[in-house]
Amino acid sequence: MANTSTRTLRLLSLLQTHRYWPGEELADRLGVSVRTLRRDVDRLRELGYPVEAQRGVDGGYQLAAGAALPPLVIDDEEAVALAVGLQAAAESPVEGVAEASVRVLAKVVQVMPARLRRRVEALRAVTVPVDWGTSAGSGVDPDALTAVALACRDDERLRFSYTAASAHRTERYVEPHRLVCLERRWYLVAYDLDRGDWRTFRLDRLSAAQGTGTRFAPRTLPAADAAEYVRAGLSGMPRPNRVEALVDAPAGRVRAQVGRWGDVEAVDEGRCRLRMTADSLDWPAMALGSLGAEFQVVHPPELRELIAEWSARFGRAAEREGRGAGESGAE
């Protein structure tokens, strides 16, 4: 028979895999008597797990919802799926989801055995993300994102390579403060030790992030919070394009096609309003064209000009194709 601690973890794992376990069957799986099973269940309750019991001949146990989420016991396959799923969720455009996903991912990766980390990396390497536009994780190395998140959490000094907008590459040594997901991009707010000042770094320009093992006492950020600091730094930079269009298609259909990259609001049963933010107007033009429905650009006027230019170019291309086919005598 396994020792009490091992058996308790095993019991918790079994309760999390099935909605309901008959008492005798559960005792058999654990290799204990029904009486010992009752004591183990009581021990889980003392630890805060809400285990419900049903008495009688067909009595059994099930794990109920509690006031707080208890620690989960997961197997190898579930751990790999969780890590891969969290990496994908780190690119979510939904407010708050990306940040929470990175916090959980950092916790999972920290305790994950090397063999499972290799499986996660292999799976990610052969997975091609479907992403035409900018998202929270666009161009961000998941390993770098995790390393930075751990350094922020542990107040650990960090080294990494950084490529500025001018393509100039430098090596940085910083005291990381917070990760901020703003306008579908990840930013690191940190105190740059070599420059003696606070800096904001875009994570898609950051590589080879590595904790140094050196802890530090957190400094006071010269702003109310990290998000405000990032916004202030971006205020003087060119703003991304904000697009709004009316689409002659149901909101559900448009949301299923391009909802990941924009906000879709129903106008009536057959029409909707699509709002998007993008560094380039090329992507909104492609997205609208891919819907297969009539649409009207509300703003910006530059998008209307771009679509008119594309329309003329496509029209000329179609005419050339027609003339070429006729002249060559193609069958």
Disulfide bonds with the S-S distance in Angstrom:
none
